[in-house]
Every structure is written in structure tokens, then in C-alpha cells.
Amino acid sequence: MIPERLSVLHSWCVQADWNAPTIVGGEGAWFWDSNGRRYLDMSSLAESMNLGHQHPALVRAIRDQAAKLCFVSAAWGAEPRARLAELLLEKSGFEGGRVFFTLGGADANEHAVKFARQASAKPHGWIITRDRSYHGASYGAMALSGDARTRCQIDPQDMRAVHVPPPYAYRCPFGSTSEAECGEQSSRHIGRVIDEYGPAEVAAVLMEPNAGTNGIIAPDNHWPLLCEETRRREVLLIADEVMSGFGRCGEWFAWQRHGEAGRPDLMSLAKGLTGSHLPLAAVVLSHGVAARIEHEMLMTGLTYCGHPLSCAAGVAAVEAYEDERLIERSRVLGAQLINALRAIRERVDIIGDVRGGHGLFAVVELVRDRTTREPVSAWPQSHPSLSTFVSRAREEGVSFATRGNLIILAPPLVIEEEDLMDALALMERLLNELEWS
Ligand SMILES: Cc1ncc(COP(=O)(O)O)c(C=O)c1O
């Protein structure tokens, strides 16, 4: 048998360097490899397995649906598809809206843009997104992303995407000195950019309400102020909830922490939608947006749109979040996580900032010097000791995700409190032991 190391083209890495263990099983917040080594999953494998590994209700739902009916095309009705759409509209308070199903976050974002352009009758309208953002790796989604990994592959102008500075309060691009000021300045800036391009020429603003692996850049006032700016100018707002949805940020959808003041016009969903048990993503359209295209031809479609197996997993996932009160659990454990991180920051000099506090989602930002805030490595490069941190943690049975100078903490919402605290203790010990010069 040809080893996977040699036969598969692996994502986001130098092929010759890829040499990962083979994962053969999992349960709850743990998974294990073919050598029997167990790992506590501190990143929900790509921040997506919110329900943990091999959730029994999802496995059962997939099995039951497979026994009943594996596939129905979009030209016909499918029970799990209809049920899941209904649940998503209900959980988001988008009753009277519609749901379009896709296969992953990237094509969900591309479709959200298509629908926003159609609904606003601006087929070539500008889309405003931000720097330090990631919306997927298909060409369209790459152009929407403000990310060095994607910018080198496509010109954002090809998608008529305009990037604005992020509300990154720790290093505020507007020079502000407080989180609230940074949140306000960056949202007001978006209003000015819309005016500059002309509200009649801008189809939508696409952003994460609680971004994400670029470093949890989400001052509390930013999203509601952004909503104000877009509403005032009648420009549609698309919330990319691919990572932030399904309890990750302590709500069904991250914008909900702002109540109605944070309601977007469209949302893109993926990851937690099935807790990655099967590939599925969705675009949720508000009633107003759906009504505008109700009597027009929809010029798009996918063979696997609303695949019954994936939708059955989605229905079981929504029920599991509800039955096991996982959204509330994320809020409670998330508060413990951020408190623990703040305490660790007091003891570990290399930690410049810790951010999070909304659900089981936090980042630790590493700096050479707390006064100058110089990162341990220039973004988006990673410090060699951070790779050592990941491999040493793996040896001790914990799987961490890192990016640039960040450690991203996004464990499954089912993680036990004791396991979470043990992983943080290991993180603290390794950060102190490793050499950062
Ligand atoms: C915020 C956000 N949007 C979109 C995507 C792309 O999703 P996918 O990899 O399913 O295409 C990701 C993936 O990490 C994401 O974090």
C-alpha cells in the first residue's frame, strides 16, 4: 500500500514535509491514532467538530438515513432537507426566509454573494470584506478573503472585493487606544468606504461577527455599529458564521449576542452545522432578501445541494446542541477558559494578549515584548518554537492549533472541564519551557 504521505495532495503544507499520524477513532473531545496514542482535541479539528468525535446521535441519524434513502436531487423534495431548513430559520429567527444548501464554507460564501447581488439588483456590485479574514479556498472565496495565503493566488478585484482594515484593537490600524474606540472607528470606516464607492454600487459587506483564526478580532461594539452603517445605506450585510456558529461563540450564531441590533441580512454556515460528521454548508436568507428574488430565476445549483445524508446529520446536530444544552455549556466553559487564560498571562511573559470570552473560543497572542507588542514572528509566519510546542503537546496527548503568533483554543463543546484545565496547564508549562529568542 502506498503511504498517504506519498499518495495524497495535502492542504496548506509543503508536500514533502507532511508526515502526520493516521487517526482511526474518536469519542467526545478525544481521538486516537493507529499506534493507539490518544489526543485531547483542543481545536475541534479545524474548529468544526463542535459536538465532539463520533457523536452517537449523528452516527445513528446518518446510518438510518442511508438505509432509507441516500440521494435526492434538488429538483425533488427531501424530508431531511426541509426539516433542517425549518430548524435553521427557527434558530436564527429568520422565519419567512429561505435556506440554500452547499457543500462547504467557501461555496456558501460565494453563494451568499450571488444572492446578495441578485437581491439588490447589483449583479456586479462591490463586496466589502476585511483584511485578516478568511472565507474559503475556492477562487471566489479566496478573492473575498483578506489573507496572505489567498491574496497571492487571486486579485480581489477579480471578484470586485474591497478590503478594509480589521477592528484589531490590540494593534489598532486606526491608532485608537481602546477596544471600543477601535470597534467604532473601524465600523465607521466601512460606512465611509461604502459612501466612497457609492451605496448604489456596493452589493454587500461580508464579515465574520466573531473572527476567527485570524485572532478573535471582535470588539463588542463593532458588529452592531456595522449593522447600523449598512442598514442606513441599504447595503446588505452577510455574516460569515462558518466558524463562529453553532455554539462556538456561546450562541447559536455569534451575531445573536447583540440581539436584533446585530441581525444580518444573510448568513453562511458550515462546520458546526453537522459538527463535521458530513460535509454540509448553508446560506440563510432573511425574509426580506428571499422575497426580493422569489419570482426570479435562481441561476445556480449544485448536484449535492441539500444532500439527504448530510441534512439528516444536520437535523441530528441541531437536536443534539439543544438536548445536551451545548450552547449554554459553551458559554459557561468559555467564561472559565478566558479567566484561566488571563491568569496564565500573568505568569507567562511571552503571552502579550488573550482574547475570547464568548463561548469556547479563545486565542493567545505571543509577543517578544509586552510593551512594544512585537510579535514572536512576523504575521503570518510562525515561530519555530510554536511548531515544537505543537509536537511536544502531541507527545503529551494534546492536539493544539496554531497560526502565525497565535494559539487557537476551540475545543469541542462537550469537553470535560478537567481536561480543558489540564490542557491549559500543559500549554503554560510548554510556553515557559520553550526558547523564544
Ligand atoms: C470564517 C470561515 N469562512 C469560511 C471558511 C471556509 O470553509 P470551508 O473550508 O468549509 O470551505 C472557513 C474555514 O475555516 C472559515 O473559518
The ligand as a MOL file (V3000), in Angstrom:
LIG
                    3D

  0  0  0     0  0            999 V3000
M  V30 BEGIN CTAB
M  V30 COUNTS 16 16 0 0 0
M  V30 BEGIN ATOM
M  V30 1 C -14.8680 32.0270 8.6690 0
M  V30 2 C -14.6760 30.9760 7.6300 0
M  V30 3 N -15.3280 31.0670 6.4660 0
M  V30 4 C -15.1890 30.1500 5.5070 0
M  V30 5 C -14.3560 29.0750 5.6640 0
M  V30 6 C -14.2050 28.0570 4.5700 0
M  V30 7 O -14.8740 26.9000 4.8830 0
M  V30 8 P -14.5550 25.5420 4.0980 0
M  V30 9 O -13.1750 25.1310 4.4530 0
M  V30 10 O -15.6190 24.5890 4.5770 0
M  V30 11 O -14.7110 25.8460 2.6440 0
M  V30 12 C -13.6630 28.9140 6.8700 0
M  V30 13 C -12.7710 27.7680 7.0760 0
M  V30 14 O -12.0330 27.6570 8.0160 0
M  V30 15 C -13.8240 29.8970 7.8760 0
M  V30 16 O -13.1620 29.8300 9.0410 0
M  V30 END ATOM
M  V30 BEGIN BOND
M  V30 1 1 1 2
M  V30 2 1 2 3
M  V30 3 2 2 15
M  V30 4 2 3 4
M  V30 5 1 4 5
M  V30 6 1 5 6
M  V30 7 2 5 12
M  V30 8 1 6 7
M  V30 9 1 7 8
M  V30 10 2 8 9
M  V30 11 1 8 10
M  V30 12 1 8 11
M  V30 13 1 12 13
M  V30 14 1 12 15
M  V30 15 2 13 14
M  V30 16 1 15 16
M  V30 END BOND
M  V30 END CTAB
M  END
